[in-house]
Amino acid sequence: METNEILVVAMLVSFIALIFTGIPVAWALAGVSIGFSFIAIYGFDMFGWDTYFLTDFRIFGIFVQRIWGQMSNWILVALPMFIFMGLMLERSGVTEKLMENFIQLFGRFRGGLALGVVLIGILLAASTGIVGASVVLLALLSMPIMLQQGYNKGFASGVVCSAGTLGILIPPSIMLIIMADQMSVSVGNLFMGALIPGLMLGVFYIIYIMVAATFFKNLAPAPQNLPPVTFKLILSTLLAVVPPLLLIFAVLGSIFFGIATPTEAAGVGAFGATLLAAANGRLSLAVLKDVGMKTTLTTSFIFGIFLGATMFAVVMRQLGGDDFITQSLQSLPFGPSGVVLTILFIAFLAGFFLDWLEISLIMLPLVAPVVVILGFDQIWFIVLFAVVLQTSFLTPPVGFSLFYLKGVAPPSVTIIDIYKGVIPFVLLQMLAVIMVFIFPQLVLWLPGRLL
């Protein structure tokens, strides 16, 4: 290998090694970037290394320019507002009303409580987009009830974790906004492309729950002594669904029909969630302060990794990392489809150890251009990549949804119960990947219809 190729490989290996030491990802990214900048510059001066443009300290000026460009990016303004919307909706009391009504309406059926959790998870996904908040909220509201009704602990855990992770794929998704920014594609098109695969995955969960509850009666027994279904109960359930549906329509509808940009729609969503909290008597200065603080912390965490990844990408590109990875992937003897499957498999394995944010910011910008060169649609590949990354929330040892659930679940639910419970849902996610890979129109049909 040439010198620059050795540096590219060493840079990737160094970052992975630092991750396993427990150093925060943002510091690891920025530190490796600065360190290898010095190595390349002094290597050029002392040994005449071929290091592309890293021949002097102008690289640090590029850092400043790129960071300024990221911080002034109008699209990324949507991030804190969508985070605020999700956190405020969590405090608004809407989910509690939904859960109460869904339990009374669906709880009488075998597996009905689990079905209600998935339906609420879909509504939360389309109105919050924050996985941690959704998993914790669903766990607090549903796990004690499901366990009290005799549900299998693993089955109940898998339902809560999988339903909560739908928010990373179903728009408005924070992950899709970041991917759109990284790949310079339309956020609206990416939202439209991910909608059908996200809903399809929710349908897969529902079908699995119904089949499993029917054939394995000990997983989700039907509760006893529930009051009969009345028109009042049905009406109350419908009324409980209306507020989140209106919020979803206000946010996604305004984007899909070209009324507002994603950033403007995020502002509408944040304001709408605040109105819902006020309508339910849950809005106060203390709530506003708490939501504002959590929004600031979450946004700062994301942007810290964002800026570190920007520096990492700058150095990687200046060292010729793009060309090296492109040539390496194109030299694989698998054909175009085989190359895509190899990329997805690597992303799936990376999800066992890295968060979706690091994979999106580091791996996606390096491999997506190769896929486009091979003749595949960029929107299709990004959505397919996003479906694969959704598994990273459920795969140990770094599956964040598993630890969100363990932190709030009853003490009787062990981490082994959770691991066993999520296995069928990871397999369903892989089925969704296969479906999107075989049928690209699942992604491309809706953007094509609405353009």
C-alpha positions in Angstrom: 0.0 0.0 0.0 1.0 3.6 -0.5 1.7 5.8 2.4 -1.6 7.6 2.3 -3.5 4.2 2.2 -1.5 3.0 5.3 -2.5 6.3 7.1 -6.2 5.8 6.1 -6.3 2.3 7.5 -4.3 3.3 10.6 -6.7 6.2 11.2 -9.8 3.9 11.1 -8.2 1.3 13.4 -7.1 4.0 15.8 -10.6 5.4 16.1 -12.1 1.9 16.7 -9.4 1.2 19.3 -10.1 4.4 21.2 -13.9 3.6 21.2 -13.2 0.4 23.1 -11.2 2.3 25.7 -14.3 4.2 26.7 -13.2 7.6 25.5 -16.2 9.8 24.4 -16.8 9.4 20.7 -16.7 13.1 20.0 -13.2 13.4 21.6 -12.0 10.2 19.9 -13.1 11.5 16.5 -11.5 15.0 16.9 -8.4 13.7 18.6 -7.6 11.1 15.9 -8.2 13.7 13.2 -5.8 16.2 14.8 -3.3 13.5 15.6 -3.1 12.1 12.1 -3.0 15.6 10.6 0.3 16.2 12.5 1.5 12.7 11.5 0.8 13.4 7.8 2.2 16.9 7.8 5.5 16.0 9.5 5.7 12.8 7.5 5.5 14.9 4.3 8.2 17.3 5.6 10.6 14.6 6.9 10.1 11.6 4.6 8.3 13.1 1.5 5.2 11.0 2.1 2.5 11.2 -0.6 -0.3 12.5 1.7 -2.5 14.3 -0.9 -3.1 17.9 0.5 -1.7 17.4 4.0 1.6 19.1 3.2 1.2 22.0 5.7 -1.0 23.3 8.4 -3.8 24.7 6.1 -5.8 21.6 7.1 -6.7 23.4 10.4 -8.2 26.3 8.4 -10.3 23.7 6.6 -11.5 22.4 10.0 -12.7 25.9 10.9 -14.5 26.4 7.6 -16.3 23.1 7.8 -17.3 23.5 11.4 -18.6 27.0 10.6 -20.5 25.5 7.7 -22.1 22.9 9.8 -23.1 25.3 12.6 -24.7 27.7 10.0 -26.6 24.9 8.2 -30.3 25.8 8.2 -31.4 22.2 7.9 -29.8 21.3 11.2 -31.9 23.9 13.0 -34.7 21.3 12.8 -32.8 19.0 15.2 -33.3 20.9 18.5 -36.9 21.7 17.6 -37.8 18.1 16.8 -36.1 17.0 20.0 -38.0 19.7 21.9 -41.3 18.4 20.3 -40.6 14.8 21.3 -39.7 15.7 24.9 -42.6 18.0 25.3 -45.0 15.4 23.9 -43.7 13.0 26.4 -44.7 15.4 29.2 -48.0 16.4 27.7 -50.0 13.4 29.0 -51.2 12.4 25.5 -49.4 9.0 25.7 -51.0 8.2 29.1 -54.5 8.7 27.7 -53.7 6.6 24.7 -52.4 3.7 26.8 -55.3 3.8 29.2 -57.8 3.6 26.3 -55.9 1.1 24.3 -55.6 -1.2 27.3 -59.4 -1.1 27.8 -60.1 -1.6 24.1 -57.4 -4.1 23.0 -56.5 -5.6 26.3 -59.3 -8.1 26.2 -57.7 -10.0 23.3 -54.9 -12.4 23.5 -51.8 -10.3 22.8 -53.9 -7.2 22.8 -51.8 -5.3 25.2 -48.7 -5.9 23.1 -50.7 -4.8 20.0 -51.6 -1.6 21.7 -48.0 -0.9 22.6 -47.0 -1.2 19.0 -49.8 1.0 17.8 -48.8 3.7 20.3 -45.2 3.2 19.3 -46.1 4.0 15.7 -47.9 7.1 16.8 -45.0 8.2 19.0 -42.6 7.5 16.2 -44.5 9.7 13.8 -44.7 12.5 16.3 -41.5 12.4 18.3 -38.7 10.6 16.6 -36.8 10.2 19.9 -36.1 6.5 20.7 -35.0 6.9 24.3 -38.1 8.9 25.3 -40.4 6.4 23.5 -38.8 3.3 25.0 -38.8 4.7 28.5 -42.4 6.0 28.2 -43.8 2.8 26.8 -41.9 0.7 29.4 -43.2 2.8 32.3 -46.8 2.7 31.1 -47.1 -0.9 29.8 -44.5 -3.2 31.3 -46.1 -3.4 34.8 -49.5 -4.0 33.3 -48.3 -6.7 30.8 -46.4 -8.5 33.6 -49.4 -8.3 35.9 -51.5 -9.9 33.2 -49.1 -12.9 32.9 -47.2 -11.9 29.8 -43.8 -13.6 29.2 -41.1 -11.2 30.4 -39.0 -11.6 27.3 -41.9 -11.2 24.9 -43.1 -8.0 26.7 -39.5 -6.6 26.7 -39.1 -7.3 23.0 -42.4 -5.6 22.2 -41.5 -2.4 24.1 -37.9 -2.2 22.7 -39.0 -2.7 19.1 -42.0 -0.4 19.2 -39.9 2.3 20.8 -37.2 2.1 18.1 -39.6 2.8 15.3 -39.0 6.5 15.9 -35.6 6.3 14.4 -37.0 5.3 11.0 -40.6 6.7 10.7 -40.5 10.4 9.9 -39.8 12.9 11.4 -36.6 11.0 12.3 -33.5 12.7 13.7 -31.4 10.1 12.0 -32.9 10.9 8.5 -32.3 14.6 9.0 -28.6 14.0 9.8 -28.3 11.6 6.8 -29.9 14.1 4.5 -27.4 16.7 5.6 -24.5 14.4 5.2 -25.4 13.3 1.7 -26.8 16.6 0.5 -30.3 15.2 -0.4 -33.7 16.5 0.3 -35.0 15.9 3.8 -38.6 15.8 2.4 -37.7 13.1 -0.1 -35.9 11.1 2.5 -38.9 11.4 4.9 -41.2 10.2 2.1 -38.9 7.4 1.2 -38.7 6.0 4.7 -42.4 6.3 5.5 -43.6 3.1 3.8 -40.7 0.9 5.1 -41.2 2.3 8.6 -44.9 1.5 8.6 -44.2 -1.9 7.0 -41.9 -2.8 9.9 -44.7 -1.8 12.3 -47.1 -4.1 10.4 -44.5 -6.9 10.7 -44.4 -6.4 14.5 -48.2 -6.6 14.6 -48.4 -9.7 12.5 -45.8 -11.4 14.7 -47.5 -10.5 17.9 -50.9 -11.9 16.6 -49.3 -15.1 15.4 -47.1 -15.7 18.4 -50.0 -14.9 20.9 -52.3 -17.3 19.0 -49.9 -20.3 18.8 -48.0 -19.8 22.1 -50.7 -19.0 24.6 -48.3 -18.6 27.5 -46.6 -15.6 25.8 -49.6 -13.2 26.0 -52.6 -14.6 27.8 -56.0 -12.8 27.5 -56.9 -10.9 30.7 -60.0 -11.7 32.7 -62.9 -9.6 34.0 -62.6 -6.6 31.6 -65.6 -4.4 31.2 -67.5 -4.8 28.0 -66.7 -2.6 24.9 -69.1 0.4 24.8 -69.6 3.2 22.3 -68.3 5.6 25.0 -65.0 3.6 25.2 -64.6 3.6 21.4 -65.3 7.3 21.2 -62.9 8.0 24.0 -60.2 6.0 22.2 -60.8 7.8 19.0 -60.6 11.2 20.7 -57.3 10.2 22.4 -55.8 9.4 19.0 -56.9 12.7 17.4 -54.2 15.0 19.1 -51.1 13.0 18.0 -52.7 12.5 14.5 -53.2 16.2 14.2 -49.6 16.9 15.2 -48.3 14.3 12.8 -50.4 15.8 10.0 -49.2 19.3 10.9 -45.5 18.3 10.7 -45.4 15.6 8.0 -48.3 17.0 5.9 -46.7 20.4 5.7 -43.5 18.8 4.5 -45.0 16.3 2.1 -47.3 18.9 0.4 -44.6 21.6 0.1 -46.2 24.0 2.6 -43.2 24.2 4.8 -39.6 23.2 4.9 -38.5 20.5 7.4 -37.0 23.2 9.6 -40.3 25.2 9.6 -42.3 22.1 10.2 -40.1 21.3 13.2 -41.1 24.7 14.6 -44.7 23.9 14.0 -44.3 20.5 15.8 -42.6 22.1 18.8 -45.3 24.7 19.1 -48.0 22.0 18.6 -46.6 19.7 21.3 -46.5 22.7 23.7 -50.1 23.4 23.0 -51.0 19.8 23.7 -49.2 20.0 27.0 -51.1 23.2 27.9 -54.5 21.7 26.8 -53.9 18.8 29.2 -52.9 21.0 32.1 -49.3 19.7 32.0 -47.5 23.0 31.0 -45.6 25.0 33.6 -42.4 26.9 34.0 -40.8 23.9 35.6 -41.8 21.7 32.6 -40.5 24.3 30.1 -37.2 24.5 32.0 -36.8 20.7 32.2 -37.6 20.2 28.5 -35.4 23.0 27.5 -32.4 21.7 29.5 -32.9 18.1 28.1 -33.2 19.5 24.6 -29.9 21.5 25.1 -28.1 18.5 26.4 -29.3 16.1 23.7 -28.5 18.7 20.9 -25.1 19.4 22.4 -24.3 15.6 22.5 -25.3 15.2 18.8 -23.5 18.3 17.6 -20.3 17.3 19.6 -20.2 14.0 17.6 -21.2 15.9 14.5 -18.2 18.3 14.7 -15.8 15.5 15.6 -17.1 13.5 12.6 -16.7 16.5 10.4 -13.0 16.8 11.3 -12.6 13.1 10.8 -14.2 13.2 7.4 -12.0 16.2 6.3 -8.7 14.4 7.2 -9.9 11.1 5.7 -10.8 12.8 2.4 -7.5 14.7 2.3 -5.6 11.5 2.8 -7.5 9.9 -0.1 -9.7 7.7 2.0 -12.6 8.2 -0.4 -10.6 6.8 -3.3 -9.2 4.0 -1.2 -12.6 2.8 0.0 -14.1 3.2 -3.5 -11.4 1.1 -5.1 -11.6 -1.5 -2.3 -15.3 -1.9 -2.7 -15.3 -1.9 -6.5 -12.6 -4.6 -6.4 -14.9 -7.0 -4.5 -15.8 -10.0 -6.7 -19.5 -9.9 -5.8 -21.0 -7.7 -8.5 -23.0 -4.4 -7.7 -25.7 -6.1 -5.6 -23.0 -8.0 -3.7 -21.1 -4.8 -2.9 -24.3 -3.3 -1.5 -25.0 -6.4 0.6 -21.4 -6.3 1.9 -21.8 -2.7 3.0 -25.0 -3.5 4.8 -23.5 -6.5 6.5 -20.6 -4.4 7.8 -23.0 -1.7 9.0 -25.0 -4.4 10.8 -21.9 -5.7 12.5 -20.8 -2.2 13.4 -24.2 -1.7 15.1 -23.2 -4.3 17.7 -20.5 -1.9 19.0 -21.3 1.6 17.7 -24.3 3.9 17.9 -26.2 4.8 14.8 -24.9 8.4 15.0 -21.2 7.4 14.6 -22.0 4.9 11.8 -24.1 7.5 9.9 -21.5 10.3 10.2 -18.5 8.2 9.4 -19.4 5.2 7.3 -22.3 6.4 5.2 -20.5 9.4 3.5 -17.7 7.0 2.6 -19.8 4.2 1.1 -22.8 6.0 -0.4 -20.9 7.5 -3.3 -19.7 4.0 -4.3 -23.3 2.7 -4.4 -24.3 5.6 -6.6 -21.4 4.9 -9.0 -22.6 1.3 -9.2 -25.9 2.6 -10.5 -28.2 2.5 -7.5 -30.6 5.3 -6.4 -29.2 7.3 -3.5 -32.5 7.8 -1.7 -33.1 4.1 -1.8 -29.7 3.2 -0.4 -29.9 5.8 2.4 -33.3 4.4 3.5 -32.0 0.9 3.2 -29.0 1.8 5.3 -31.3 3.5 7.9 -33.3 0.3 8.2 -30.1 -1.7 8.9 -29.0 0.9 11.5 -32.3 0.5 13.3 -31.0 -2.9 14.4 -28.2 -1.2 16.3 -30.7 -0.2 19.0 -31.6 -3.9 19.7 -28.3 -5.7 19.2 -26.1 -6.3 22.3 -23.8 -5.3 23.8 -24.4 -1.6 22.8 -28.1 -1.7 22.0 -29.3 1.5 23.6 -33.0 0.5 23.7 -32.1 -2.6 25.8 -30.5 -0.4 28.4 -33.2 2.2 28.3 -35.7 -0.6 29.1 -33.5 -2.2 31.8 -33.2 1.1 33.5 -37.0 1.5 34.1 -38.3 -2.1 33.9 -39.4 -3.9 37.1 -36.6 -5.6 38.9 -37.9 -9.1 37.9 -37.0 -8.4 34.3 -33.4 -9.4 33.7 -31.1 -8.3 30.9 -31.1 -11.9 29.7 -35.0 -11.7 29.4 -34.5 -8.6 27.3 -31.9 -10.1 25.1 -34.0 -13.2 24.4 -37.1 -11.1 23.8 -35.6 -8.8 21.1 -34.3 -11.7 18.9 -37.5 -12.2 16.9 -37.8 -8.4 16.3 -34.2 -8.2 15.1 -35.1 -10.9 12.6 -38.2 -9.0 11.5 -36.0 -5.9 11.0 -33.7 -8.0 8.8 -36.8 -9.2 6.8 -37.6 -5.5 6.3 -34.1 -5.0 4.9 -34.6 -7.8 2.5 -38.0 -6.5 1.4 -36.6 -3.0 0.7 -33.6 -4.5 -1.1 -35.7 -6.6 -3.4 -38.5 -4.1 -3.9 -36.9 -0.6 -4.3 -40.3 0.9 -5.0 -41.2 0.6 -1.4 -38.9 3.5 -1.0 -39.1 5.3 -4.3 -42.8 5.2 -5.0 -44.0 7.9 -2.6 -41.3 10.5 -3.4 -42.0 9.9 -7.1 -45.8 10.4 -6.6 -45.5 13.6 -4.5 -42.7 15.4 -6.5 
